[in-house]
Amino acid sequence: MTEIIPGFLRFNTLQAANSILLLGLILFLGSAGGFIFKKLKIPQVVGYIVIGILLGQSGFHLVSFQVIQTLDPISNFALSLIGFLIGAELRLSVIKKYGKQFVGILLFEAIVPFVSVTVLVSAISMFVTHDLRTSVALGMLLGSIASATAPAATTDVLAENRTRGPLTTILLGIVAMDDAVALVLFAVASTIAAGLVGSHATSFGAQLASIAYSIGASCAFGAIGGFLLTRIIRKLGKDDGRTLAFSLGSIMLMCGVSAYLDLDTILVAMAMGFFIVNFSKGKSEELFKLVDRFTPPIYVMFFVLVGAKLNVWSVSPYLAVIAVVYVAARTIGKSVGSTFGAKLTGAPTTVKKYMKWCLLSQAGVAIGLSISAGQLFPESLGPTVMLVITATTFIVQLIGPVCVRHGVCKAGECNLDVTEEDIIHESTVADVLGMTGKRTMSTLPEDAPFARVLENFGKQTALSTLVCSGDKKLVGIITVDILKDALLLGEISESLLACDLMNPAPTTCRPDAPLSDVQELFQQGNVDTVPVVDGDGAVKGIIEARSIEKYFHKRVLDLRERADSLERA
């Protein structure tokens, strides 16, 4: 007995070590793939999925199907985070402003691909099999699944490109809500398909009641969770660490209970985010920022596992033809439906032109519905539907994010959703000098008289003046405080020169220096002004703390004006 226990412990330790090793491999290689693809100007999510394909069922089988099933909680948690952050975008003011566009585009982008896939797949299947009833049933099942759009890959591309504008806003609303439409269409299609192939599937009324329960109960349960979380975070004050812990814990709890109650995980989390952003004032913005910063590693693992699940080698020539027709018909249907819905509801120009590029991704819900089809029609259509959706998910998950990026870039919405923190990390001293203009500063020679020093301060907006040698090299700095002290000397001050007034510059910076480094100089050196010099010491300008603030505010206002102009277009 004493010999068995240590062996058992060693076995468990080995299993734990292997799990940690596998998670580390997934996270490291996934991050590397995302980094490489981003460098190639391809959305990083494609890199995650490609790494997953290489590691999983279609690649080197380093991640087995059993392991993928074991790691399913990570996927569920990732979908909960996605739903939570989408809910944060659905403010009541946004729904009031874009409600008509939400509903119009949502219905057409879901129903038109349902019809187009049903007709074309049924026709091709009939041509090959000469079985009308089975062909129509297959077409309807695939058509209903075609209406679903994957929110995960879409939102990842939007976050990566920091998009803002009407296309982004309406797109987030649509991908959040079209799952509900897909579920209703699947209920209709599976009921009709059951009658066509003679299967004893659940009645339409029962399926519709189940869907109504799932949607209604999910939203109500999520709202309750959001209410409780707001009460907790109000008691925590400015403790960001504890706020993040309670938030993630709440999302995990809601996700777990949702699975137990057979509710929609994404809808529950979305309802949580929706309730908090609309009915909880104060810390909601900070809460969503904290959760958003936590998400990158979870997203990496999620998309790697999505890729690892895909197995495209078992597709026969007939299924390959059906898969190609499905992708083509779905793409046409999404494009035509979204464009028509946008025009019918009077959506902004960018939405009319580019929404069609943003609705092609397909993943979790589509795969889930295909599994449901497999359970409802295990001896007839189920295996075919599952294989077609698996194969097409492989294709669409690689193409979809690229198309989303193309759409939002063409719409001019990339890099509009930035904060001052983002701006400071991407800006240099030269950017501030270029925006503040020529009146910010002028230099003085060492022998400049006091009267000229006064005149110089009157012509510039900077609160300090730089003193230069004959070859334009920096030799000192005169501040407003020094000038005030000199004025107290009365007539004596008139005999002073610039070299008498100046002090050595405590620090300098280069034009290409990151703005974040300059802010550290202000804080560490306890200064308000830093001269800007090139590599040879020649003066290029002067930068002040207040000029950086002006630069931030102007950049943010410019970006907001650009986003507002897109809404008016």
Secondary structure, DSSP 8 states (H G I E B T S, - for coil): -TTHHHHHHHHHHHHHHHHHHHHHHHHHHHHHHHHHHHHTTS-HHHHHHHHHHHHSTTTT-SS-HHHHHHTHHHHHHHHHHHHHHHHHH--HHHHHHHHHHHHHHHHHHHHHHHHHHHHHHHHHHHHHH--HHHHHHHHHHHHHHHT---HHHHHHHHHHTT--SHHHHHHHHHHHHHHHHHHHHHHHHHHHHHHHHT-----HHHHHHHHHHHHHHHHHHHHHHHHHHHHHHHTSTT-HHHHHHHHHHHHHHHHHHHHHTT--HHHHHHHHHHHHHHH--SSHHHHHHHHHHHHHHHHHHHHHHHHHH---TT--HHHHHHHHHHHHHHHHHHHHHHHHHHHHTT--HHHHHHGGGSS----HHHHHHHHHHHHHSTTTTHHHHHHHHHHHHHHHHHHHHHHHHHHHHHTT-TT-S--HHHHHHH-BHHHHHHHH-GGG---EETT-BHHHHHHHHHH-SSSEEEEE-TTSBEEEEEEHHHHHHHHTTGGGGGG-BHHHH-B--S--B-TTSBHHHHHHHHHHHT-SEEEEE-TT-BEEEEEEHHHHHHHHHHHHHHHHHHHHHHHH-
